[in-house]
Amino acid sequence: MVFQKIKRFLISPRTVISLIIITLIACVIGFLVPQITDKSPSYFELWKEKNIYTFRIVDRLQLNRVYTSVWFLSLVVLITVSLGYSLCLQVKKNIRQGREHKARKKKHKPFSGPDRIMKIFKKRRYRLSGVYSDDQKLIFTKNSIGRWGGVIFHLGLLLVIISAIAVLCFQKSGFVQLMEGDLFDGKETGFLVKDRGVFAGEFNAGFKTHLSKLVHTYWDGGELKFLESSVRIIREPGITDKKISVNDPLFIDDTNIYQSNNYGYTLSFILKKPAGEEVLTHFNIDRAGDIKQPATGKSDFPLSPYIFKMKFLPDVTSKSFYLTKPILYLTVSEGGSVVFNGLIIPGNAVKIEEDILYFTGVRYWSGLLFVNNPGMSGAYIGFIIGIFGIAVMFLLPYKEIHLTLDTDTGLYGIAGMTKRYGAIFKEEMDEIKTEIVTGGIFRKEFQTNG
């Protein structure tokens, strides 16, 4: 009894519609809420600083990692079970109808009526599949494969969803900010942001990535036009130079490398202590959205009590995002008190209490997203199968026509069924009726039932 209720629940239209609506809502959430693999770490740090309560709710509900969350995985599993059970019912129904069709073919005897009827249906590619009761009933069929179109489509869809489950369970992704000339060793510890499936293990790319150059161009209004990273992949058996752009990712050893829209500037400093000790560090600042606004950042300086607050302009004239005339407005605080506040350009040095701070240079950094999707090949295969199923459904719809004779009145009737293009099918039956009548095969008019 309980099992029957579960089966009815799985194929209930209300259940199917609800699952579709919830899935659409989840996709909208994934689109509206910034995902951790789409934004730089500084974005989420700023969000956390401005509204920590909203950030905590989003983070605990996994709304910033929708597609690898436990609740989304549960939703997809439920959809898979519902679709799988519905597919089983469709297969059983088609097998049963196929057996009936074969049995009908074995039982029917040769048609002894006028050859004109056979020619009319043969011309339209119909096949005689049944003759009953001394030629009183004829059954013609066309496009038998069309009965399987829906099954093929849902099989492809099921394969896509199963592949999606594999992705949700085992996908590994990591975001890294590479400054020009920097080398990423490909190990999980080097990712600034990591997102793994529920059952995914440690993500090690298995190769090293060196960023040689970042190319970025803009439209007249300051909007980004083109972004490309020139990288060098270091692995066995050798070194490969490649270019990665937003619409042209790189596939290496089961790992896709995508160019994100996150990029900016790397500010390099050396802090020299009175005893001669030097501390080198780099700050990555996101590019400002407005060409007239400075790129901003805030961070502590390693191995020191200082907090840096930075406002950086790549071009002091505010006319370009390129490093033409860079300048930095720097505020340094210690224990809540400001110990330095002023402008500094690359190559200059300033004194901060007893220490000397050297602004050694500026270069670009690029945000690269590394993704390992073990189930994507299955998704592509499922997509192809689904497209084939749709083609079968709409290009080869199954048709069945019954031709009957009332021996007392000599009146012939025609009836038929199809799942697609009912109006066109009705016209076809009318044309067949007309051909039979005008051909003088029978004297009586037809009754048509569609």
matplotlib code that plots the C-alpha trace (Angstrom):
import matplotlib.pyplot as plt

x = [0.0, 2.8, 4.8, 1.8, 1.4, 5.1, 4.7, 1.7, 3.5, 6.5, 4.5, 1.9, 1.6, 1.6, 4.9, 6.5, 5.4, 6.5, 10.0, 10.3, 9.3, 11.7, 14.5, 13.8, 13.8, 17.2, 18.6, 17.3, 19.0, 22.2, 22.0, 21.1, 23.3, 27.0, 28.6, 32.0, 33.5, 32.3, 33.7, 37.1, 37.7, 37.9, 34.2, 33.0, 35.3, 33.8, 30.2, 31.0, 32.3, 29.3, 26.5, 27.8, 24.2, 23.1, 26.4, 26.0, 22.4, 23.5, 26.6, 24.8, 22.0, 24.7, 23.0, 26.5, 27.3, 23.9, 25.0, 27.2, 24.9, 23.3, 19.8, 20.2, 21.7, 18.6, 16.3, 18.1, 18.0, 14.3, 13.8, 15.9, 13.8, 10.6, 11.8, 13.3, 10.0, 8.0, 10.4, 10.0, 6.2, 6.6, 8.9, 6.5, 3.6, 5.5, 6.7, 3.2, 1.9, 4.7, 3.8, 0.2, 1.3, 3.4, 0.6, -1.8, 0.6, 0.9, -2.8, -4.0, -4.7, -4.0, -6.4, -8.7, -10.3, -9.6, -5.9, -6.7, -7.0, -3.5, -2.1, -3.7, -2.1, 1.2, 1.6, 1.4, 3.9, 1.3, 1.8, -1.0, -0.7, -4.1, -7.0, -10.0, -13.4, -13.3, -12.0, -14.4, -11.6, -8.2, -5.5, -2.7, 0.2, 3.0, 6.2, 6.2, 9.5, 7.5, 6.0, 9.5, 10.3, 9.1, 11.0, 14.2, 13.9, 13.3, 16.2, 18.5, 17.1, 17.6, 21.2, 21.8, 20.3, 22.4, 25.5, 24.4, 24.3, 27.8, 28.9, 27.2, 28.8, 32.3, 32.9, 36.0, 36.6, 39.0, 39.6, 43.1, 44.5, 47.7, 49.8, 51.9, 55.1, 53.5, 53.5, 50.6, 51.6, 48.1, 47.7, 44.5, 46.3, 47.0, 43.4, 41.9, 38.4, 37.5, 34.1, 33.8, 31.0, 29.5, 31.7, 34.6, 38.2, 41.1, 41.5, 45.1, 45.3, 48.4, 50.3, 51.7, 50.4, 52.5, 50.8, 52.9, 50.6, 47.1, 45.6, 42.5, 40.8, 37.8, 35.0, 34.9, 32.6, 35.0, 33.2, 35.4, 35.7, 38.2, 40.1, 42.8, 45.5, 48.6, 49.7, 52.4, 51.4, 54.2, 53.7, 55.0, 56.1, 56.9, 55.8, 52.8, 52.0, 48.3, 45.8, 42.6, 39.8, 36.3, 34.8, 37.8, 38.6, 41.6, 41.2, 44.2, 44.2, 40.4, 40.6, 39.0, 40.6, 38.3, 39.0, 36.9, 35.9, 37.8, 41.1, 42.9, 46.3, 49.0, 50.8, 54.1, 55.9, 59.0, 59.0, 62.5, 62.9, 65.5, 67.6, 67.8, 65.1, 62.9, 59.4, 58.1, 54.3, 51.8, 48.3, 45.8, 43.2, 40.1, 39.7, 37.2, 33.9, 34.1, 37.2, 37.0, 36.9, 40.0, 40.5, 40.3, 41.6, 42.2, 44.6, 47.1, 50.8, 52.4, 54.8, 53.9, 51.3, 50.3, 46.9, 46.9, 44.0, 44.6, 43.1, 44.8, 44.5, 46.2, 46.2, 46.3, 44.4, 41.4, 41.3, 42.4, 42.4, 46.0, 49.1, 50.1, 50.6, 49.8, 49.5, 48.5, 46.8, 47.9, 46.7, 48.6, 47.2, 48.6, 46.4, 43.6, 45.9, 47.0, 50.8, 50.9, 48.6, 49.7, 50.4, 53.1, 54.1, 55.9, 59.6, 59.3, 59.8, 58.2, 59.0, 56.5, 57.6, 61.0, 60.4, 60.9, 58.2, 59.2, 56.5, 58.4, 56.0, 52.6, 51.4, 48.2, 46.6, 44.1, 41.4, 41.4, 38.9, 40.0, 37.1, 37.1, 33.8, 33.7, 30.2, 30.2, 30.8, 27.6, 25.7, 26.8, 25.7, 22.4, 21.9, 22.5, 20.1, 17.4, 17.7, 17.3, 14.2, 12.7, 13.4, 11.7, 8.7, 8.1, 9.4, 8.2, 4.9, 3.2, 0.0, -2.7, -5.7, -8.6, -10.8, -14.1, -17.0, -20.6, -21.6, -25.3, -25.2, -21.9, -20.9, -17.2, -15.8, -12.3, -10.8, -7.3, -5.0, -1.8, 0.0, 1.2, -0.3, -3.9, -5.4, -3.0, -3.7, -7.4, -6.9, -4.8, -7.7, -10.1, -7.9, -7.7, -11.4, -11.8, -9.4, -11.3, -14.7, -13.7, -11.8, -15.1, -14.0, -17.1, -20.4, -21.2, -19.9, -17.5, -18.0, -14.8, -13.8, -10.5]
y = [0.0, 2.4, 1.4, 2.2, 5.6, 6.3, 5.3, 7.5, 10.4, 10.0, 10.2, 12.6, 15.7, 17.8, 16.3, 16.8, 20.4, 21.1, 19.6, 21.7, 24.9, 24.3, 23.5, 26.8, 28.7, 27.1, 28.2, 31.7, 31.7, 30.5, 33.3, 36.1, 35.1, 35.4, 31.9, 31.3, 30.2, 33.3, 36.0, 36.8, 36.2, 39.9, 40.2, 37.9, 39.4, 42.8, 41.3, 39.7, 42.9, 45.0, 42.6, 39.6, 38.3, 38.1, 36.5, 33.8, 33.0, 32.6, 30.6, 28.2, 27.6, 27.0, 29.6, 30.8, 27.2, 26.1, 23.5, 21.6, 21.9, 18.9, 20.2, 20.7, 17.2, 15.8, 17.7, 16.3, 12.7, 13.0, 14.2, 11.3, 8.7, 10.3, 10.4, 6.9, 5.4, 7.3, 6.0, 2.4, 2.7, 4.1, 1.2, -1.4, 0.2, 0.3, -3.3, -4.4, -2.6, -4.0, -7.5, -6.9, -5.5, -8.6, -11.0, -9.1, -9.6, -13.3, -13.8, -11.7, -13.5, -12.1, -9.4, -10.7, -7.4, -4.9, -4.2, -0.5, -0.2, -1.6, 0.7, 3.8, 3.0, 1.8, 5.0, 6.8, 4.4, 2.6, -1.0, -3.5, -5.0, -6.7, -8.2, -9.5, -11.1, -11.9, -8.6, -6.6, -4.7, -3.6, -2.0, 0.1, 1.6, 4.0, 5.1, 2.4, 3.8, 7.0, 5.2, 5.2, 8.9, 9.9, 7.0, 8.0, 11.6, 10.8, 8.3, 11.1, 13.5, 10.8, 10.3, 14.1, 14.2, 11.2, 12.9, 16.0, 13.9, 12.7, 16.3, 17.3, 14.5, 14.5, 17.9, 19.8, 23.4, 26.0, 29.7, 31.2, 34.7, 34.5, 37.6, 38.0, 35.9, 33.8, 30.0, 27.9, 24.4, 23.0, 21.7, 22.3, 24.4, 27.0, 27.7, 30.9, 29.5, 25.8, 24.1, 20.4, 17.9, 16.1, 13.0, 14.7, 14.2, 16.5, 18.6, 18.5, 19.5, 17.4, 20.2, 23.7, 26.9, 30.0, 33.2, 34.9, 37.8, 39.2, 41.1, 43.2, 45.7, 47.9, 49.6, 53.4, 53.6, 51.6, 48.3, 45.2, 44.1, 41.2, 39.4, 36.8, 35.0, 33.6, 30.7, 28.1, 24.6, 22.6, 18.8, 15.6, 15.2, 18.9, 22.5, 23.9, 27.5, 28.3, 31.2, 31.2, 33.7, 34.0, 32.0, 29.8, 27.6, 25.2, 21.4, 19.7, 16.2, 16.1, 19.6, 22.7, 26.0, 29.0, 32.7, 34.5, 38.1, 38.7, 40.5, 43.5, 44.8, 43.3, 45.9, 44.7, 46.0, 45.4, 46.5, 47.0, 46.7, 48.8, 45.6, 45.0, 42.3, 42.6, 41.4, 41.1, 40.9, 41.3, 42.8, 41.8, 44.5, 44.0, 46.4, 49.1, 49.0, 52.7, 54.1, 57.2, 55.3, 53.9, 50.2, 49.7, 47.2, 46.6, 44.1, 43.5, 43.5, 40.1, 40.0, 43.5, 45.4, 47.5, 47.6, 48.9, 50.7, 51.3, 53.4, 52.7, 54.4, 52.7, 56.0, 59.2, 61.0, 58.5, 57.9, 54.3, 50.9, 50.3, 50.9, 54.1, 56.4, 54.4, 56.1, 54.8, 56.7, 54.7, 54.8, 52.8, 52.3, 50.6, 49.7, 51.9, 55.0, 56.2, 56.2, 57.1, 58.8, 59.9, 59.3, 57.0, 55.8, 52.6, 52.8, 55.2, 54.6, 56.1, 55.9, 54.4, 55.0, 53.2, 51.1, 51.8, 50.8, 50.3, 50.3, 48.0, 47.7, 47.0, 44.3, 42.6, 39.5, 37.2, 35.1, 31.5, 28.8, 25.2, 22.7, 18.9, 17.4, 13.6, 13.3, 15.8, 13.2, 11.4, 14.7, 15.3, 11.8, 12.2, 15.5, 13.9, 11.0, 13.5, 15.5, 12.3, 11.4, 14.8, 14.4, 11.0, 12.4, 15.3, 14.0, 10.4, 10.4, 7.0, 6.7, 4.0, 3.8, 1.4, 0.6, -1.2, -2.5, -3.1, -6.1, -5.4, -1.8, -1.9, 1.2, 1.7, 3.7, 5.1, 5.9, 6.6, 7.8, 9.7, 11.7, 14.6, 16.9, 15.7, 18.3, 17.2, 13.5, 14.2, 15.8, 12.7, 10.4, 12.5, 12.3, 8.5, 8.3, 10.5, 8.4, 5.2, 6.6, 8.4, 5.3, 3.5, 0.8, 1.2, 2.8, 4.0, 7.1, 6.8, 7.6, 9.3, 9.1, 10.8]
z = [0.0, 1.0, -2.1, -4.3, -2.8, -3.4, -7.0, -7.5, -5.8, -8.1, -11.4, -10.1, -12.3, -9.2, -8.1, -11.5, -11.8, -8.2, -8.9, -12.1, -10.3, -7.4, -9.8, -11.7, -8.4, -7.5, -10.9, -10.3, -6.9, -8.5, -11.0, -8.5, -5.6, -6.3, -6.4, -4.8, -8.0, -9.9, -7.6, -6.2, -2.4, -1.8, -2.9, -0.2, 2.4, 1.6, 1.7, 5.1, 6.4, 5.3, 6.3, 8.3, 9.1, 5.5, 4.6, 7.3, 6.2, 2.6, 3.5, 5.9, 3.4, 0.7, -1.5, -2.6, -3.8, -5.1, -7.7, -5.2, -2.2, -0.4, -0.9, -4.6, -4.9, -3.1, -5.4, -8.5, -7.1, -6.5, -10.1, -11.3, -9.5, -10.8, -14.3, -14.1, -12.9, -15.6, -18.2, -17.0, -17.3, -20.9, -21.8, -20.4, -22.3, -25.6, -25.2, -24.5, -27.5, -29.6, -28.6, -29.4, -32.8, -33.5, -32.4, -34.7, -37.6, -37.0, -36.8, -39.7, -43.0, -46.5, -47.6, -50.4, -51.1, -53.9, -54.7, -55.0, -51.2, -50.7, -53.4, -51.8, -48.4, -49.8, -51.6, -48.3, -46.7, -44.5, -43.8, -43.4, -39.9, -39.4, -41.3, -39.3, -39.7, -43.4, -44.6, -42.4, -40.6, -41.8, -39.7, -41.3, -39.4, -40.2, -38.4, -35.7, -34.4, -33.5, -30.5, -29.0, -29.6, -26.1, -24.5, -26.4, -25.4, -21.7, -21.8, -23.0, -20.3, -17.6, -18.7, -18.5, -15.0, -13.9, -15.2, -13.3, -10.1, -10.9, -11.3, -8.0, -6.2, -7.6, -9.2, -8.0, -8.7, -7.5, -8.1, -8.2, -8.7, -10.8, -11.2, -14.3, -13.9, -11.1, -11.0, -9.6, -8.6, -9.2, -5.6, -3.6, -1.0, -3.7, -4.5, -2.9, -3.2, -3.4, -4.1, -4.1, -4.6, -1.7, -2.2, -4.0, -2.7, -2.8, -6.0, -7.4, -11.1, -11.7, -13.6, -13.0, -14.6, -15.2, -16.2, -18.8, -19.7, -19.3, -22.2, -21.7, -24.0, -23.6, -25.5, -25.7, -22.7, -20.5, -20.6, -20.9, -24.6, -24.4, -21.7, -22.4, -20.3, -21.9, -19.8, -19.8, -18.8, -17.2, -17.0, -18.3, -21.0, -21.6, -21.6, -23.6, -24.2, -24.5, -24.4, -22.4, -23.0, -21.7, -24.6, -25.2, -22.1, -22.0, -21.5, -19.8, -18.3, -17.5, -16.1, -17.7, -17.1, -17.6, -17.8, -15.3, -15.5, -12.3, -12.8, -11.5, -10.2, -8.0, -5.8, -4.6, -1.4, 0.6, 4.3, 5.6, 9.4, 11.3, 11.9, 8.1, 7.8, 4.7, 4.2, 0.6, 0.0, -2.8, -2.6, -5.3, -5.9, -8.1, -11.0, -10.4, -12.3, -13.2, -15.1, -12.9, -9.6, -7.8, -7.2, -3.5, -1.0, 2.6, 4.3, 7.0, 6.1, 7.0, 10.0, 11.0, 13.1, 10.1, 8.3, 4.7, 3.2, -0.5, -3.3, -6.5, -9.9, -12.9, -14.7, -12.6, -15.4, -14.9, -18.6, -18.8, -17.0, -18.3, -16.1, -17.8, -14.9, -11.7, -8.4, -4.9, -2.1, 0.9, 4.5, 7.1, 10.6, 13.7, 16.6, 15.3, 14.8, 11.4, 11.1, 7.4, 4.9, 1.5, -2.2, -3.5, -6.9, -8.0, -7.3, -4.4, -0.7, 2.4, 6.1, 8.4, 12.0, 12.2, 9.0, 5.4, 2.9, -0.8, -3.4, -5.8, -8.7, -10.2, -12.6, -13.6, -12.1, -13.7, -12.2, -13.5, -12.6, -12.6, -12.9, -13.0, -14.1, -14.2, -15.6, -18.5, -21.2, -20.1, -20.2, -23.8, -24.9, -23.1, -24.9, -28.3, -27.4, -26.3, -29.5, -31.5, -29.5, -30.2, -33.9, -33.8, -32.0, -34.3, -37.7, -37.4, -35.4, -35.1, -37.1, -37.1, -39.4, -39.0, -42.1, -41.4, -43.5, -42.4, -44.6, -44.2, -45.6, -47.5, -45.6, -45.0, -42.1, -41.4, -38.0, -36.8, -34.0, -33.8, -31.0, -33.2, -35.8, -35.3, -37.8, -40.6, -39.8, -40.1, -43.6, -44.6, -43.6, -45.6, -48.6, -48.3, -48.0, -51.1, -53.1, -52.2, -53.1, -56.3, -57.4, -57.6, -55.2, -53.0, -53.8, -50.3, -48.6, -45.6, -42.0, -40.6, -37.0, -36.0]

ax = plt.figure().add_subplot(projection="3d")
ax.plot(x, y, z, "-o")
ax.set_aspect("equal")
plt.show()
